[in-house]
Amino acid sequence: ATAGSSTDCFSIPSSAHLSSMIGRMSDSEEGYDAAHWNSSSQSHPPWLRFHLGISRWQLYDHKDPNLRQLEEQLAFSRIVSAVQKTGGTQLKLLMSFPNYGQALFKPMKQERNEETNHNLYYFSDFERHNAEIAAYHLDRILGFRRIPPVVGRLIDMVKEIKDITTDRKLARTFFTSPVGNTCFYGQCSYYCSTEHAVCGRPHVLEASLAVMLPDLSLAPRRSWRSPWRRSYSRSKLAQWENNAKYCESVKKSPPYSQGTRLVDLIDMAILDFLMSNMDRHHYETFEKFGNNTFLLHLDNGRAFGRHSKDEPSILAPLVQCCRIRRSTLLKLQLLALPQYRLSDVMRASLSRDPLTSIAPLLSEQHLTALDRRLVTVLKKLRRCQEQYNDSVIYNDIPGHLNFGL
Amino acid sequence: ATAGSSTDCFSIPSSAHLSSMIGRMSDSEEGYDAAHWNSSSQSHPPWLRFHLGISRWQLYDHKDPNLRQLEEQLAFSRIVSAVQKTGGTQLKLLMSFPNYGQALFKPMKQERNEETNHNLYYFSDFERHNAEIAAYHLDRILGFRRIPPVVGRLIDMVKEIKDITTDRKLARTFFTSPVGNTCFYGQCSYYCSTEHAVCGRPHVLEASLAVMLPDLSLAPRRSWRSPWRRSYSRSKLAQWENNAKYCESVKKSPPYSQGTRLVDLIDMAILDFLMSNMDRHHYETFEKFGNNTFLLHLDNGRAFGRHSKDEPSILAPLVQCCRIRRSTLLKLQLLALPQYRLSDVMRASLSRDPLTSIAPLLSEQHLTALDRRLVTVLKKLRRCQEQYNDSVIYNDIPGHLNFGL
């Protein structure tokens, strides 16, 4: 397959018409064209190579040399535009670079070591810039590669937002705080007010920048309501919280009745349990790839809110369905070994983010929580195997010998 | 003067008609009827004795034996009703006792040792229950007696609010937090939402209870806009902030051109500077006493927000006018002596509040700030005297020899 004809990667030749693009992308085949981003990469900017390298089963290849370049561009490229991004409940900005790359900006709102107030419901929690960054690293370490790359960056709020924005509604919310810091609050449905302003020191602000996915007109996505979605109510429980046999009905309904969708959802639950993210109400897929494709893990800002407590209900899909991909299981077992301890791998991975020079992106308490939660996941899996034997493992590694748990 | 005919105290015989009451109270004379609350006190509940003891120059006498009883009633009397109090921007409740006494309830919203976020403007700051309590003690220690008594109390949110309230709008905002604590948020213009709910542990909540002043129908009050009011804008400055000679014009305008009004305002500025309260936009007086009367220092919840920083602009009335009551000066000088150190007197005074058993109402850092700020006030006064000599002192102690500063 060559660029422009592969249908398992996004091939977006600069001269192609949108209409013909969309036509081509709707067709789909199996197999990942690993040569693709290698062959087409030299003349394209990193963000475009990233878009072109997205495959049916992952956002990027685990050996993709473009990843480092993409991260560097997010971290250091000049910001030429910054406007508010509508949709969602909390403030975020869309930033653009000279090479037409774009990134989603989320500002630091809480001190890194602050734990979420335990009286707040998951749907009232702040979004955390460092959670977005750490989620990307964790997803990559777990071998999922379903979260678009995110880096930390120090932003000059005046030169890189206020002075260059064409968004008047945004510009109007800038002010100077009593101690002389530059602040703004934007317009959104939660926490967009003077009382919750985002402030720099004095005008330098920590933020996360996530690379944007291909435009929806080029690569339409489908949003799926998670069967294990919470009620988003203070008083109501969701169906899965009352019904231990909930998975039986999920297993029978498409798309969970076929292919890897169910084990993909369980992968997502494991990721979310490890980082204690209770806010996974939806997930997305690329329409082009139909139902046989990976799940995008977008919007991770409410992860890593609490290190002192684990939230067992996040594991409900695993506990209720007792299914797991063999590849995921092997990865988890590896990361539980002393020499590949998850916390150590995460610490090393996060240390390459530019913001680490200010302070570690995750406190040691959060790293310790990762190890503790990993043990919990493995324990739950052992209990599953005691109950259901080999049916627990979904063998996604053809030819791989079954050594058991 | 006997009870019922004295017009310098509020005399409210239980049999009197409101209309005749109001008629009597509009007339006024000089002098404080110290015998009044002693003679009429035995058959009245503490709150009524407090109302009857209010004089032209103070809310209560410094030796008033009723004060302790009043505080005890606020702290321990059964709560028979709790409804939201309208007016003002933040949540507060009106509570009633079996003897018909009433108190204004303000809940604990911040941890005691938290400092106000330095990027928040004074008009966005939370109100603090311990500030209301500490302000009452400080005002009393300074000899002003212009703040109605306030005590701390542990409230059972279920039995003492939710179960007894007739306020449906309030009851509807109760919920149980994710960790099982009882929470509510009420209805108001600031901070009345799930995200800012007030939560107990699990249903016990710290709060301040301030005794209510006589009903406005009995004792109408006048509200005065402070000449040194802040702009309540993030960008605009008030007139007094740009004009060093601002006091010249204030001095010439009634009611500041006559009597003690100007030095009373300066007393208030000193109190506010000591406790770092920037939110004194208005003050009140009792209409009955006309212009020659004390100023009520109500609403002190935004004091004691920061101990690490002083706010010199609060002292503008003193610095710009260079006037002070002799009695206030003597009190300040006394409280600067090692044996009567303000922080020590405050610590001892606060220790009689019931909430002290949970934790000190003011941290040592706040107490240290009081001493530091007192030194600043005395320095400013010394500079005034170097400039204006004896004209600085308003001699409110007839016959007292002028020993200078």
Interface residues (C-beta under 8 A of the other chain):
Chain A: H118 N119 L120 Y121 Y122 S124 F175 T176 S177 P178 V179 N181 C183 Y190 Y191 T194 E195 A197 C199 R234 S235
Chain B: H118 N119 L120 Y121 Y122 S124 F175 T176 S177 P178 V179 N181 C183 Y190 Y191 T194 E195 A197 C199 R234 S235
